[in-house]
Amino acid sequence: MFERLLDTVESSLVLCAPFIGPGPCRLVEERIRQRNRLDSVDLRIVTDLSRDNLLSGATDVASLLRLSETIAGTKVRFLPSLHAKVYIADDRCAVITSSNLTDNGMFRNFEYGVSLDEPSAVAKVRADVLRYSELGSPIDGEQLRAFARITDDLCSLSREIQRSANRRVRQEFERRVAAADIEIVRARAAGRTAHSIFADTIVHLLRGGPLRTADLNLRIQQIHPDLCDDSVDRVIDGQHFGKKWKHGVRTAQVYLRRGGRIERIGDRWRLVT
């Protein structure tokens, strides 16, 4: 099903999956190359580049880097808590499936999915996925290369820990993990303030209907677990990410209300129409 979808691509391809492996990335590159579309296809990739996904190998950042270097129009967005697996070719075909874009998901596991080819339905799926992807952060080639270096470094040190009980090695691993977390959160912030990120998320959530502040907080933390970590207070480029995240949400609510975009009726926030 996925290979048939690739064979229909003319100008646009959307790949949305939390885990992405080398085999499917090579397949995408091969099929786009065969169609002489390397310089013309708009490739949008939405995935979860969280540290644990990179270290476990669930997502192969080196393969994403190769795709971005090979297909000129590649744009990658990093969205934690992503679970959807959706693949879309132009307005021709959308596949919604249980399968991640990994070797197991595409070539080995028993998976299930549906393929849509009605243009208006495909367009609706595409719009939904791209709108949700805006809650994530753009990741450029330089950042992908940094993520690849971080992954190689930590995986190498992890193997050393497994071979040795040396306490110094473990402490060095923990130090580098902490440094990696800061770099990953910095990339996630993409130069934006926490309350700016939360403002976009609030608008997205309120499109579904009015919500209380407690419900907004819960859903924002589910969407941005790395930026809403109650166990740590990271200060990155002068911005707080972590324990003080609810202050950022309140600032976002005030900003949106003053701008006339949201209002509070009783105990619930809603979009101003």
LUMTOR-83037 format. One line per 4 residues: number of its first residue (from 1); their letters; for each residue y, x, z of N, C-alpha, C. Coordinates in pm, whole numbers, plus 50000, padded with zeros to 5 digits. Each point is the difference from the previous one (the first is absolute). Layout:
REM LUMTOR-83037
NUM	A	Y X Z Y X Z Y X Z; ...;
***
This chain:
REM LUMTOR-83037
1	MFER	49880 50083 50000 50120 49917 50000 50126 50087 50000; 50001 50106 50084 50116 50087 50008 50019 50078 49869; 49890 50046 49943 50010 50075 49874 50052 49910 49889; 49957 49874 49998 50051 49908 49899 50149 49978 50017;
5	LLDT	50043 49992 50126 50143 49983 50027 50078 50120 49946; 49951 50121 50024 50069 50120 49951 50012 50001 49848; 49901 49944 49934 50001 49999 49853 50100 49901 49942; 50062 49918 50086 50101 49906 49950 50142 50048 50026;
9	VESS	50016 50111 50072 50134 50044 50040 50083 50040 49879; 50121 49946 49993 50094 50037 49896 50120 50074 50058; 50066 49939 50099 50123 50061 50052 50007 50006 50152; 49913 49926 50071 50013 49993 50146 49865 49989 50067;
13	LVLC	49983 50077 50108 49877 49994 50078 50037 50007 50148; 49950 49904 50078 50021 49998 50145 49865 50021 50068; 49995 50100 50088 49880 50029 50078 50035 49986 50148; 49942 49900 50064 50031 49972 50140 49870 50004 50081;
17	APFI	49987 50102 50085 49879 50014 50082 50028 50096 50114; 49947 49973 50119 50024 50091 50112 49935 50136 49982; 49884 50005 49934 49927 50126 49982 49988 50030 49851; 50029 50125 49962 49995 50041 49860 49929 50134 49992;
21	GPGP	49896 50007 49915 49919 50120 49988 50014 50069 49866; 49938 50116 49985 50018 50081 49878 49938 49939 49875; 49880 49940 50011 49933 49947 49882 50081 49895 49926; 50047 49895 50068 50081 49900 49932 50132 50056 49947;
25	CRLV	50057 50098 50071 50124 50060 49949 49974 50072 49868; 49888 50071 49992 49965 50066 49875 49978 49898 49889; 49934 49887 50036 49975 49896 49901 50132 49942 49948; 50095 49974 50090 50130 49949 49958 50066 50098 49904;
29	EERI	50000 50127 50037 50061 50101 49914 49932 50006 49863; 49868 49999 49999 49926 50009 49873 50031 49882 49910; 49996 49879 50056 50020 49881 49916 50145 49991 49950; 50095 50037 50083 50140 49998 49956 50022 50107 49893;
33	RQRN	49935 50115 50018 50012 50108 49901 49940 49955 49865; 49882 49936 50007 49935 49954 49877 50087 49901 49924; 50081 49925 50072 50087 49901 49936 50138 50059 49965; 50013 50133 50019 50126 50069 49969 50119 49935 50071;
37	RLDS	49979 49972 50130 50104 49932 50077 50050 50085 50118; 49966 50128 50003 50037 50083 50115 50151 50005 50022; 50077 49993 49894 50145 50010 50013 50070 49866 50001; 49926 49892 49985 50067 49870 49987 49957 49897 50104;
41	VDLR	49888 50021 50068 49953 49901 50097 50078 50010 50131; 50044 49885 50049 50063 49989 50132 49887 49977 50101; 49963 50105 50073 49889 49993 50095 50054 49985 50142; 49971 49888 50065 50042 49976 50138 49875 50009 50089;
45	IVTD	50006 50088 50100 49889 50016 50094 50049 49964 50139; 49931 49906 50064 50030 49960 50138 49878 50034 50083; 50018 50083 50103 49885 50044 50079 50044 50037 50141; 49904 50033 50084 50026 50037 50139 49975 50149 50017;
49	LSRD	50107 50076 50015 49990 50145 50014 50008 50044 50146; 49951 49915 50089 49999 50035 50143 49915 50124 50023; 50037 50073 50103 49934 50128 50027 49848 49989 50010; 49950 49900 50069 49854 49988 50017 49931 49975 49867;
53	NLLS	50063 49925 49910 49941 49977 49867 49991 50129 49922; 50102 50084 50012 50000 50127 49928 49895 50096 50056; 49993 50010 50133 49907 50096 50061 49855 49957 49983; 49975 49871 49999 49862 49952 49984 49953 50008 49855;
57	GATD	50094 50020 49909 49965 50001 49858 49996 49862 49939; 50035 49897 50077 50000 49864 49946 50096 49989 49882; 50111 50072 50008 50093 50010 49887 50015 50147 49964; 49987 50029 49871 50008 50138 49951 50139 50023 49943;
61	VASL	50087 50059 50081 50139 50015 49958 50013 50097 49883; 49908 50095 49988 50004 50093 49886 49982 49925 49868; 49916 49897 50001 49978 49919 49879 50124 49919 49966; 50067 49948 50102 50125 49927 49976 50106 50094 49942;
65	LRLS	50004 50122 50052 50095 50098 49949 49972 50030 49854; 49874 50017 49965 49965 50028 49861 50042 49884 49908; 49975 49878 50045 50042 49884 49919 50151 50001 49980; 50074 50026 50107 50146 49998 49990 50052 50109 49908;
69	ETIA	49927 50112 49992 50041 50109 49914 49957 49977 49855; 49896 49919 49981 49946 49979 49866 50063 49879 49931; 50019 49892 50076 50057 49878 49945 50146 49994 50042; 50088 50017 49905 50143 50022 50030 50063 49887 50080;
73	GTKV	49957 49877 49976 50063 49885 50064 49937 49957 50130; 49936 50093 50071 49931 49965 50125 50098 49987 50115; 49987 49892 50075 50078 49979 50123 49902 49962 50111; 50004 50075 50109 49909 49979 50113 50078 49944 50118;
77	RFLP	49944 49896 50063 50061 49947 50123 49897 50001 50111; 50045 50041 50117 49918 50018 50119 50022 49879 50090; 49895 49919 50020 50010 49880 50082 49886 49996 50100; 50025 50034 50128 49895 49991 50101 49952 49856 50016;
81	SLHA	49881 49985 50051 49938 49868 50024 49968 49925 49871; 50014 50065 49886 49961 49937 49874 49849 49973 50000; 49963 49880 49958 49857 49966 49992 49965 49943 49862; 50098 49951 49927 49975 49937 49869 49948 50102 49900;
85	KVYI	49910 49953 49913 49951 50080 49887 50026 49919 49873; 50105 50038 49928 50045 49924 49883 50035 50099 49890; 49952 49970 49878 50025 50089 49886 50050 49914 49884; 50114 50040 49941 50067 49913 49904 50040 50079 49876;
89	ADDR	49965 49950 49884 50038 50059 49872 50100 49908 49930; 50124 50048 49988 50106 49923 49934 50001 49856 50053; 50014 49903 49909 49985 49860 50039 49870 49945 49944; 49907 50093 49969 49876 49962 49933 49887 49971 50096;
93	CAVI	49991 50079 50108 49882 49990 50084 50033 50045 50142; 49949 49928 50099 50010 50039 50141 49862 49986 50062; 49955 50103 50068 49873 49997 50070 50028 50004 50149; 49952 49900 50071 50012 49992 50145 49859 50013 50055;
97	TSSN	49976 50101 50083 49863 50038 50030 49985 50054 50142; 49876 50014 50042 49971 50063 50129 49994 50152 49987; 50009 50051 49878 49973 50140 49974 50124 50088 50010; 49991 50103 50086 50102 50103 50002 49991 50084 49873;
101	LTDN	50105 50076 49973 50002 50084 49881 49937 50136 50034; 49875 49995 50042 49925 50119 50039 49871 50008 49920; 49934 50115 50009 49873 50015 49930 49898 49897 50047; 49991 49982 50132 49906 49899 50052 50039 49860 49957;
105	GMFR	50128 49967 50014 50046 49866 49968 49983 49963 49854; 50024 50097 49912 49997 49971 49857 49863 50024 49936; 49923 50094 50054 49879 50042 49929 49869 49979 50076; 50006 49973 50132 49875 49996 50075 49980 49872 50081;
109	NFEY	50101 49954 50070 49984 49887 50091 49978 49868 49924; 49942 49904 50071 49998 49862 49952 50133 49937 50040; 50084 49969 49903 50132 49944 50025 50013 49867 49927; 50109 49929 50028 50021 49871 49936 50149 49985 49969;
113	GVSL	50030 49940 49888 50140 49978 49964 50015 49896 49893; 50124 49965 49973 50029 49904 49893 50102 50064 49906; 49991 49964 49874 50091 50049 49897 50081 49884 49946; 50132 50017 49996 50090 49897 49948 50059 50047 49869;
117	DEPS	50007 49911 49902 50062 50038 49873 50104 49899 49952; 50033 49901 50082 50103 49904 49965 50135 50065 50033; 50089 50019 49901 50121 50080 50019 50085 49962 50121; 50020 49871 50025 50085 49961 50112 49934 50036 50133;
121	AVAK	49867 49988 50009 49930 50037 50123 50005 50151 50021; 49981 50076 49892 50008 50147 50010 50140 50042 50043; 50102 49937 49942 50139 50033 50035 50028 49970 50146; 49945 49891 50051 50022 49964 50141 49934 50103 50092;
125	VRAD	49877 50040 49968 49931 50101 50080 50078 50131 49998; 50044 50040 49883 50077 50124 49987 50128 49995 50084; 50072 49889 49992 50125 49986 50076 49973 50007 50150; 49894 49935 50046 49966 50002 50143 49969 50142 50047;
129	VLRY	49918 50071 49923 49960 50135 50040 50121 50094 50002; 50083 49994 49897 50115 50089 49995 50104 49965 50106; 50015 49873 50031 50094 49961 50105 49950 50052 50136; 49870 49988 50024 49946 50050 50126 50010 50152 50005;
133	SELG	49983 50066 49885 50006 50146 49998 50138 50051 50040; 50103 49918 49981 50135 50042 50036 50015 50021 50150; 49907 49946 50080 50003 50025 50143 49954 50142 50033; 49933 50062 49904 49957 50138 50017 50108 50098 49957;
137	SPID	49961 50127 49986 50096 50106 49970 49960 50072 49872; 50098 50034 49916 49968 50079 49880 49963 50142 50038; 49896 50053 49939 49954 50135 50026 50004 50078 49868; 50081 50104 49995 50014 50075 49875 49899 50115 49993;
141	GEQL	50004 50073 49889 49905 50108 49979 50009 50108 50105; 50120 50034 50041 50017 50103 50103 49934 49958 50131; 50017 49873 50035 49939 49951 50124 49848 49994 49987; 49950 49962 49883 49855 50001 49979 49944 50141 50015;
145	RAFA	50073 50098 49946 49955 50139 50015 50000 50042 50147; 50101 49955 50074 50005 50031 50144 49883 49934 50073; 49970 49874 49964 49887 49931 50062 49869 50073 49968; 49988 50048 49877 49878 50073 49961 49986 50127 50081;
149	RITD	50111 50073 50021 49995 50122 50081 49964 49969 50144; 50060 49895 50054 49970 49960 50138 49851 49966 50014; 49948 49924 49903 49859 49960 50006 49908 50121 49994; 50026 50091 49907 49917 50120 49988 50005 50083 50127;
153	DLCS	50120 50014 50055 50019 50081 50121 49923 49942 50117; 50016 49869 50023 49936 49938 50115 49849 49990 49983; 49954 49974 49878 49855 49995 49978 49937 50137 50022; 50068 50106 49958 49949 50135 50021 49993 50032 50149;
157	LSRE	50105 49964 50073 50001 50026 50144 49897 49914 50073; 49978 49877 49952 49899 49913 50059 49861 50060 49985; 49972 50058 49883 49869 50065 49980 49984 50120 50093; 50111 50070 50024 49994 50115 50091 49969 49954 50142;
161	IQRS	50058 49887 50038 49972 49945 50134 49853 49967 50014; 49941 49944 49895 49858 49963 50004 49911 50122 50014; 50044 50113 49948 49920 50123 50008 50024 50077 50130; 50111 49967 50068 50037 50077 50117 50046 49909 50113;
165	ANRR	49973 50041 50120 50045 49924 50118 50129 50060 50055; 50067 50082 49920 50120 50069 50042 50112 49900 50032; 50048 50004 50123 50102 49906 50043 50131 50021 49923; 50030 50127 49968 50123 50031 49929 50002 49933 49862;
169	VRQE	49885 50000 49935 49991 49937 49867 50026 49851 50011; 49942 49936 50102 50021 49856 50018 50146 49970 50029; 50063 50080 50084 50141 49979 50031 50087 50015 49875; 49965 50098 49915 50074 50020 49877 49981 49881 49906;
173	FERR	49879 49945 49997 49974 49881 49918 50086 49883 50047; 50004 49979 50131 50080 49889 50055 50149 50019 49970; 50046 50126 50007 50140 50027 49968 50030 49967 49854; 49910 50039 49912 50022 49976 49857 49987 49853 49966;
177	VAAA	49912 49928 50070 49990 49855 49979 50132 49933 50036; 50057 50041 50115 50129 49943 50042 50108 50030 49897; 50001 50122 49947 50098 50036 49898 49978 49921 49871; 49872 49978 49965 49968 49921 49881 50048 49856 50016;
181	DIEI	49981 49945 50119 50044 49862 50025 50151 49987 49977; 50075 50100 50044 50145 49996 49981 50034 50003 49851; 49933 50085 49925 50027 50010 49856 49964 49871 49927; 49891 49938 50042 49957 49876 49936 50097 49887 50032;
185	VRAR	50045 49991 50126 50096 49896 50036 50134 50027 49930; 50039 50127 49987 50123 50032 49928 49991 49950 49855; 49885 50021 49938 49980 49952 49863 50004 49848 49996; 49940 49936 50099 50000 49854 50006 50141 49945 50012;
189	AAGR	50083 50068 50080 50137 49952 50019 50081 50015 49872; 49967 50101 49920 50066 50022 49871 50152 50001 50012; 50049 50061 50108 50144 50012 50019 50068 49875 50052; 49922 49897 50029 50057 49874 50047 49993 49992 50153;
193	TAHS	50088 49919 50057 49994 49976 50144 49888 49901 50029; 49954 50002 50125 49894 49907 50039 50047 49856 49983; 50124 49971 50040 50044 49860 49993 50015 49953 49855; 50026 50093 49907 50005 49962 49858 49862 49960 49951;
197	IFAD	49899 50077 50038 49862 49967 49964 49961 49866 50060; 50036 49980 50127 49963 49876 50068 50075 49880 49942; 50123 50021 49954 50076 49889 49940 49928 49947 49876; 49955 50090 49914 49926 49956 49881 49872 49926 50038;
201	TIVH	49936 50047 50106 49875 49938 50044 50025 49862 50058; 50107 49985 50075 50035 49869 50056 50023 49898 49889; 50076 50040 49898 50025 49908 49888 49868 49963 49933; 49914 50098 49980 49869 49973 49938 49921 49899 50084;
205	LLRG	49996 50020 50130 49921 49912 50086 50058 49859 50006; 50132 49990 50004 50062 49867 50012 49991 49920 49870; 49965 50066 49890 49974 49923 49878 49883 49904 50021; 49914 50033 50096 49886 49914 50030 50032 49888 50096;
209	GPLR	50123 49996 50053 50039 49894 50092 50060 50057 50127; 50063 49916 50082 50066 50046 50123 49901 50064 50098; 50050 50099 50076 49917 50070 50098 50081 50034 50123; 49933 49998 50115 50062 50046 50123 50009 50153 49999;
213	TADL	50088 50056 50083 50014 50145 50007 49868 50066 50039; 49927 49940 50093 49872 50060 50042 49902 50006 49884; 50000 49896 49917 49909 50000 49884 50046 50102 49895; 50132 50011 49982 50052 50101 49908 49960 50140 50046;
217	NLRI	50017 50027 50129 49964 50131 50054 49853 50031 49975; 49915 49902 50027 49856 50022 49982 49968 50033 49855; 50056 49924 49908 49967 50020 49858 50063 50128 49945; 50119 50033 50047 50062 50126 49958 49916 50118 50046;
221	QQIH	49949 49994 50122 49916 50110 50050 49870 50008 49921; 49948 49888 49957 49878 50002 49919 50024 50061 49863; 50118 49976 49942 50032 50053 49868 50036 50149 50008; 50070 50038 50107 50048 50138 50015 49947 50064 50129;
225	PDLC	49870 50013 50016 49947 50055 50126 50047 50142 50027; 50024 50078 49896 50044 50139 50019 50144 50008 50049; 50083 49903 49963 50140 49999 50043 50018 49924 50131; 49898 49929 50044 50007 49916 50121 49893 50042 50100;
229	DDSV	49985 50129 50018 49899 50055 50090 50055 50001 50142; 49944 49915 50087 50049 49988 50137 49966 50120 50088; 49918 50093 49948 49954 50111 50083 50087 50126 49986; 50095 49999 49907 50077 50122 49975 50140 49965 49955;
233	DRVI	50096 50086 50032 50137 49983 49951 50034 50121 49915; 49992 49983 49868 50033 50109 49909 50145 49986 49956; 50073 50109 50007 50136 50003 49949 49997 50088 49875; 50019 49939 49885 49991 50071 49872 50132 49983 49927;
237	DGQH	50064 50111 49973 50130 49999 49933 50097 49906 50069; 49997 50003 50135 50092 49920 50080 49961 49855 50018; 49888 49957 49941 49955 49861 50009 49877 49990 50091; 49998 49894 50081 49887 49977 50090 49891 49919 49929;
241	FGKK	49878 50051 50006 49883 49928 49948 49893 50005 50108; 49963 49884 50052 49900 49998 50107 50036 49898 50105; 50004 50043 50125 50014 49908 50113 50122 49909 49990; 50105 50047 49938 50124 49922 49995 50010 49912 49875;
245	WKHG	49886 49974 49937 50005 49927 49873 50056 49859 50014; 49980 49935 50116 50053 49864 50016 50152 49998 49999; 50063 50110 50045 50145 50010 49989 50041 49997 49852; 49921 50067 49918 50026 49999 49856 49987 49862 49941;
249	VRTA	49902 49923 50047 49982 49863 49953 50121 49914 50040; 50045 50015 50126 50116 49923 50044 50124 50035 49918; 50018 50129 49973 50114 50042 49919 49991 49938 49861; 49880 49996 49945 49979 49940 49868 50032 49851 50002;
253	QVYL	49959 49931 50106 50028 49857 50010 50151 49974 50005; 50071 50081 50079 50146 49985 50011 50066 50026 49865; 49956 50105 49934 50055 50036 49869 49979 49887 49898; 49879 49946 49996 49971 49893 49905 50075 49872 50034;
257	RRGG	50013 49970 50129 50073 49878 50039 50148 50013 49966; 50059 50114 50028 50142 50020 49969 50024 49996 49850; 49900 50041 49924 50013 49996 49855 49970 49864 49940; 49968 49904 50086 49974 49864 49953 49867 49981 49931;
261	RIER	49906 50093 50022 49871 49991 49932 49896 49928 50084; 50012 50007 50134 49909 49927 50087 50081 49930 50108; 49939 49902 50062 50063 49929 50111 49894 49962 50101; 50046 49974 50123 49908 49962 50106 50025 49854 50037;
265	IGDR	49897 49919 49987 50004 49859 50037 49900 49981 50114; 50051 49970 50120 49911 49991 50115 49944 50138 50031; 49867 50011 50004 49939 50130 50031 49942 50066 49875; 50038 49951 49882 49941 50054 49877 50108 50050 49903;
269	WRLV	49964 50109 49932 50083 50056 49894 49954 49944 49866; 50098 49978 49912 49964 49955 49866 50098 50056 49899; 49959 50002 49874 50089 50044 49893 50107 49895 49976; 50119 50047 49967 50108 49909 49963 49987 49972 49850;
273	T	49987 49875 49966 49981 49964 49859 50130 49955 49936;
***
